[in-house]
Amino acid sequence: MPKITLTPRERELIALLAEGHTDLTAAEHLAISPRSVTNILRSLMDRLGVENRFQLGLALGFLRKASVPTPIQKEP
């Protein structure tokens, strides 16, 4: 899977959609058009090489899980 860096706008959009917002309500929160939401998601899908929103969600979830863990340091 390609390494990807999300823009702040992409992160905001993904967070809103993960909370259950529709494209329309997410667009309203971000003060953009629903078409812009579609374009942002299409750009992400193209960058990650996936074909639909389900695959996009899986890819983003995988990337998050793969990059978040840090070793827990046990104190002696």
BAPAZA-630190 format. One line per 3 residues: their letters; for each residue z, y negated, x negated of N, C-alpha, C. Coordinates in Angstrom, 1 decimal. Layout:
a> Z:Y:X:Z:Y:X:Z:Y:X; ...;
***
This chain:
mpk> 0.0:1.2:-0.8:0.0:0.0:0.0:0.0:-1.2:-0.9; -0.9:-2.2:-0.6:-0.9:-3.4:-1.4:0.3:-4.2:-1.4; 0.7:-4.9:-2.5:1.8:-5.8:-2.5:1.4:-7.0:-1.7;
itl> 2.3:-7.6:-0.9:2.0:-8.7:-0.1:3.2:-9.7:0.0; 2.9:-10.9:-0.1:3.9:-12.0:0.1:3.6:-12.7:1.4; 4.6:-12.8:2.3:4.4:-13.5:3.5:4.7:-14.9:3.4;
tpr> 3.9:-15.7:4.1:4.2:-17.2:4.2:5.4:-17.4:5.1; 6.0:-18.6:5.0:7.1:-18.8:6.0:6.6:-18.7:7.4; 5.4:-19.2:7.7:4.9:-19.1:9.1:4.7:-17.7:9.5;
ere> 4.2:-16.8:8.7:4.0:-15.4:9.0:5.4:-14.8:9.3; 6.4:-15.1:8.4:7.7:-14.6:8.7:8.3:-15.0:10.0; 8.1:-16.3:10.3:8.6:-16.8:11.6:8.0:-16.1:12.8;
lia> 6.6:-15.9:12.7:5.9:-15.2:13.7:6.4:-13.8:13.9; 6.5:-13.1:12.8:6.9:-11.7:12.9:8.3:-11.6:13.4; 9.2:-12.5:13.1:10.6:-12.5:13.6:10.5:-12.7:15.1;
lla> 9.7:-13.6:15.6:9.7:-13.9:17.0:9.1:-12.6:17.8; 8.0:-12.1:17.2:7.5:-10.9:17.9:8.4:-9.7:17.9; 9.2:-9.6:16.8:10.2:-8.5:16.7:11.3:-8.7:17.7;
egh> 11.6:-9.9:18.1:12.6:-10.2:19.1:12.1:-10.0:20.5; 10.8:-9.7:20.6:10.2:-9.3:21.9:9.4:-10.4:22.5; 9.1:-11.5:21.8:8.3:-12.6:22.3:6.8:-12.1:22.5;
tdl> 6.1:-12.6:23.4:4.7:-12.4:23.6:4.0:-13.3:22.6; 2.7:-13.1:22.5:1.9:-14.0:21.7:2.0:-15.5:22.2; 2.0:-15.6:23.5:2.1:-16.9:24.1:3.5:-17.6:23.9;
taa> 4.6:-16.9:24.1:5.9:-17.5:23.9:6.1:-17.8:22.4; 5.6:-16.9:21.5:5.8:-17.1:20.1:5.0:-18.3:19.7; 3.8:-18.5:20.2:2.9:-19.7:20.0:3.7:-20.9:20.4;
ehl> 4.3:-20.9:21.6:5.0:-22.1:22.1:6.2:-22.4:21.1; 6.9:-21.4:20.7:8.0:-21.7:19.7:7.5:-22.3:18.4; 6.4:-21.9:18.0:5.8:-22.3:16.7:4.9:-23.6:16.8;
ais> 4.7:-24.0:18.1:3.9:-25.1:18.4:2.4:-24.9:17.8; 1.9:-23.7:18.1:0.5:-23.4:17.7:-0.1:-22.7:18.9; -1.4:-22.5:18.8:-2.1:-21.9:20.0:-2.0:-20.3:19.9;
prs> -2.1:-19.7:21.1:-2.0:-18.2:21.0:-3.2:-17.6:20.2; -4.3:-18.4:20.1:-5.4:-17.9:19.2:-5.0:-17.9:17.8; -4.1:-18.9:17.4:-3.6:-19.0:16.0:-2.7:-17.8:15.7;
vtn> -1.9:-17.4:16.7:-1.1:-16.2:16.6:-2.0:-15.0:16.3; -3.1:-14.8:17.0:-4.0:-13.7:16.8:-4.6:-13.8:15.4; -5.0:-15.0:15.0:-5.6:-15.1:13.7:-4.6:-14.8:12.6;
ilr> -3.4:-15.2:12.7:-2.3:-14.9:11.7:-2.2:-13.4:11.6; -2.1:-12.7:12.8:-1.9:-11.3:12.8:-3.1:-10.5:12.2; -4.3:-11.0:12.5:-5.5:-10.4:12.0:-5.6:-10.5:10.5;
slm> -5.2:-11.7:10.0:-5.1:-11.9:8.6:-4.2:-10.9:7.9; -3.0:-10.7:8.5:-2.0:-9.8:7.9:-2.6:-8.4:8.0; -3.2:-8.0:9.1:-3.8:-6.6:9.2:-4.9:-6.4:8.1;
drl> -5.7:-7.4:7.9:-6.7:-7.3:6.9:-6.1:-7.2:5.5; -5.1:-8.0:5.2:-4.5:-7.9:3.9:-3.8:-6.6:3.6; -3.3:-6.0:4.7:-2.6:-4.7:4.5:-3.5:-3.5:4.7;
gve> -4.7:-3.7:5.2:-5.6:-2.7:5.4:-5.3:-1.8:6.6; -4.7:-2.4:7.6:-4.4:-1.6:8.9:-5.3:-2.1:10.0; -5.4:-1.3:11.1:-6.3:-1.6:12.1:-5.7:-2.1:13.4;
nrf> -4.4:-2.0:13.6:-3.9:-2.4:14.9:-2.4:-2.9:14.6; -1.8:-3.4:15.7:-0.5:-4.0:15.6:0.6:-2.9:15.3; 0.4:-1.8:15.9:1.3:-0.7:15.6:1.4:-0.4:14.1;
qlg> 0.2:-0.2:13.5:0.1:0.1:12.1:0.7:-1.1:11.3; 0.4:-2.3:11.8:1.0:-3.5:11.1:2.5:-3.4:11.1; 3.1:-3.1:12.2:4.5:-3.0:12.3:5.1:-2.0:11.4;
lal> 4.4:-0.8:11.3:4.9:0.2:10.4:4.8:-0.2:9.0; 3.7:-0.9:8.6:3.4:-1.3:7.2:4.5:-2.3:6.8; 4.7:-3.3:7.7:5.7:-4.3:7.4:7.1:-3.7:7.3;
gfl> 7.4:-2.8:8.2:8.7:-2.1:8.1:8.9:-1.4:6.9; 7.8:-0.7:6.4:7.9:0.1:5.2:8.1:-0.9:4.0; 7.3:-2.0:4.0:7.5:-2.9:2.9:8.9:-3.5:2.8;
rka> 9.4:-3.8:4.0:10.8:-4.3:4.0:11.8:-3.3:3.5; 11.7:-2.1:3.9:12.6:-1.0:3.5:12.4:-0.7:2.0; 11.2:-0.8:1.6:10.9:-0.5:0.2:11.3:-1.5:-0.8;
svp> 11.5:-2.8:-0.3:11.8:-3.9:-1.2:13.2:-4.4:-1.1; 13.9:-4.0:0.0:15.3:-4.5:0.2:16.4:-3.8:-0.5; 16.4:-2.5:-0.7:17.6:-1.9:-1.3:17.8:-2.3:-2.7;
tpi> 19.1:-2.5:-3.0:19.5:-2.9:-4.4:20.6:-1.9:-4.7; 20.7:-1.6:-6.0:21.7:-0.7:-6.4:23.1:-1.2:-6.1; 24.0:-0.4:-5.6:25.4:-0.8:-5.4:26.1:-0.6:-6.7;
qke> 26.8:-1.6:-7.2:27.5:-1.5:-8.4:29.0:-1.1:-8.0; 29.4:0.0:-8.5:30.8:0.4:-8.3:31.6:-0.2:-9.5; 32.7:-0.7:-9.1:33.6:-1.3:-10.1:34.5:-0.2:-10.6;
p> 34.7:-0.2:-11.9:35.5:0.8:-12.6:37.0:0.7:-12.2;
***
